[in-house]
Structure formats: structure tokens, C-alpha cells
Amino acid sequence: MSEDRAALRKLCCDVADRGAPIENFFPDREIAADLLTKYYTDYEPQSTFVALCDERIVGYINGCMDNRRYGLVVFWLLLPAMLIKAFKHGLFFRPEIRQLLCGALKNWRRIFVWRKKSFHSHQGHLHVGIAGDYRGQQLGHNLVNTLAERAAGLGIAELAASVHDANKSAGGFFEALGFVVRERYPMVLIRDGKEEHYHSLLYVKTISAH
Ligand SMILES: CC(C)(COP(=O)(O)OP(=O)(O)OC[C@H]1O[C@@H](n2cnc3c(N)ncnc32)[C@H](O)[C@@H]1OP(=O)(O)O)[C@@H](O)C(=O)NCCC(=O)NCCS
């Protein structure tokens, strides 16, 4: 339903910056929501699950069961449309975006060499988020278990999640759920004009077959 889709897009943006709103580092919510959710809602909705409270979406897990397919859809179908939309929104003339693009250039090795590798596998990945007031109630745990069940049923051997090391709560969460850090890459984020240096961690969980 279109209201569910809008609610999911809103929640993804509300928690995108380590649990805080995307506007902390990206000014256009509509384009951010496209980037964060469009593959999952439009191309693989059967791998997205939500947690509801009083019919309101308070948690989500966006899953993908084939990283190669994800890479191809995002690169060839979604990114071109998003670039056109960003141009129409006048995004490239905004100073914050120029800073973000400079940051992306500094991360070129992470984006074009290291991360590119993961888009050649036919394994799965996920993004999970819980609204602030509902954290610590096992909702994230249950959503990951639900997606892992689906992955096991499809014969997927691994689910991955990418987190940066400043997001300590997400790191603690994935470790508690049996994910282990497989790869670790340096990355730069530009926030308020200042460079922040992190590591991007690729957490992987092995899924046992049914
Ligand atoms: C990370 C996140 C998804 C966890 O969801 P949650 O529903 O609050 O977590 P759960 O209640 O299911 O916790 C499961 C286990 O993870 C661990 N855990 C959860 N939050 C933690 C935290 N802040 N620090 C350390 N460990 C944590 C605990 O071991 C917990 O089990 P316990 O409560 O029995 O001790 C949630 O905090 C969130 O939405 N964060 C913002 C978005 C984000 O960073 N997403 C991850 C990137 S994809």
C-alpha cells in the first residue's frame, strides 16, 4: 500500500544517521529515501519485513537475497533516475552536496574497488532500523531472525550488513546476533565541512540451511 511505503521511507530516513535523521548529513529526504528503499520496495518487496505497533511501522528490515541483482538494478536503473531527480531538485548546486561528493571521491577505493566485490556475490544483505522509542525490545532481533529464515529457505549461505565503526550500538547488536566482521575499510565522512575518519565494517552471518 502507498501509505505503508511512505511510512517505511520516512522511518528509514529518520534513523539513517546512526539512529538519527538523515538531514544530519544529507539535505534531500526524497532522494535519500529513494536511495535507501527503492530497490527493496520496488524490486524485492518480499524480502522486506516491518514491526508494527498500533498499526504504525516502528521497525523495518530491508533485505536482498541476491547482491549481484541488487548491484545491477541500482547501477543501471535506479541511479540514473536518481541523478536526474537530483539535478531537477537543484541538489548539485548546494554546498552540502558538493562536500558530500568530495567525501565520495576520497572514498573512491571503498566504493569502486572494495564494495564492488560484494556486488558480485549471489549472497544476501540487509539494512535494519527501529524507531527511537522502540529500541531494546528485541524488535531488531526478531526482524533479523525472520529474514534469516527466508534466506535459509532460499538456500542463501550468508547475510551481510555494512556499518561504520562509530555506530557502536549497531556493532553490538550485530555481534550479539552472531554476525562477525569480515572486512574493514577506512572511510571519510564530511559533516558540517569537517572531515571525520571512520572504518566501514562488513558484518557477515552464516545462515544454516533448513
Ligand atoms: C541497531 C538496532 C537495529 C538494534 O535494534 P533493537 O531492536 O534496539 O535491538 P534488540 O532489542 O533486538 O537487541 C538484540 C540484542 O542486540 C544487542 N544490542 C541491542 N542494542 C544494543 C546497543 N545499543 N549496544 C550494544 N548491544 C546492543 C543486545 O545484546 C540485545 O540483546 P539483549 O537486549 O537481550 O541484551 C537499533 O538500535 C537501530 O535501529 N539503530 C539505528 C539504525 C542502525 O544503526 N541500523 C544498523 C545499520 S544497518
The ligand as a Gaussian input file, in Angstrom:
#p B3LYP/6-31G(d) Opt

LIG

0 1
 C       20.781000      -1.394000      15.939000
 C       19.262000      -1.551000      16.113000
 C       18.655000      -2.059000      14.786000
 C       19.012000      -2.588000      17.218000
 O       17.621000      -2.892000      17.270000
 P       16.881000      -3.187000      18.664000
 O       15.512000      -3.645000      18.373000
 O       17.020000      -2.000000      19.548000
 O       17.778000      -4.380000      19.263000
 P       17.241000      -5.654000      20.063000
 O       16.392000      -5.196000      21.200000
 O       16.630000      -6.629000      19.125000
 O       18.614000      -6.214000      20.647000
 C       19.101000      -7.542000      20.391000
 C       20.454000      -7.671000      21.053000
 O       21.395000      -6.783000      20.423000
 C       22.260000      -6.200000      21.409000
 N       22.090000      -4.736000      21.395000
 C       20.975000      -4.039000      21.064000
 N       21.182000      -2.720000      21.169000
 C       22.474000      -2.594000      21.589000
 C       23.274000      -1.467000      21.895000
 N       22.798000      -0.195000      21.807000
 N       24.552000      -1.679000      22.288000
 C       25.045000      -2.934000      22.391000
 N       24.313000      -4.043000      22.109000
 C       23.044000      -3.875000      21.722000
 C       21.847000      -6.768000      22.761000
 O       22.669000      -7.901000      23.051000
 C       20.434000      -7.217000      22.515000
 O       20.053000      -8.348000      23.288000
 P       19.589000      -8.150000      24.833000
 O       18.622000      -6.998000      24.829000
 O       18.954000      -9.457000      25.153000
 O       20.837000      -7.858000      25.577000
 C       18.599000      -0.202000      16.559000
 O       19.322000       0.325000      17.640000
 C       18.552000       0.872000      15.482000
 O       17.567000       0.993000      14.765000
 N       19.620000       1.674000      15.308000
 C       19.636000       2.738000      14.301000
 C       19.733000       2.219000      12.880000
 C       21.020000       1.430000      12.679000
 O       22.088000       1.807000      13.132000
 N       20.893000       0.290000      11.941000
 C       22.017000      -0.621000      11.706000
 C       22.700000      -0.348000      10.407000
 S       22.015000      -1.366000       9.095000

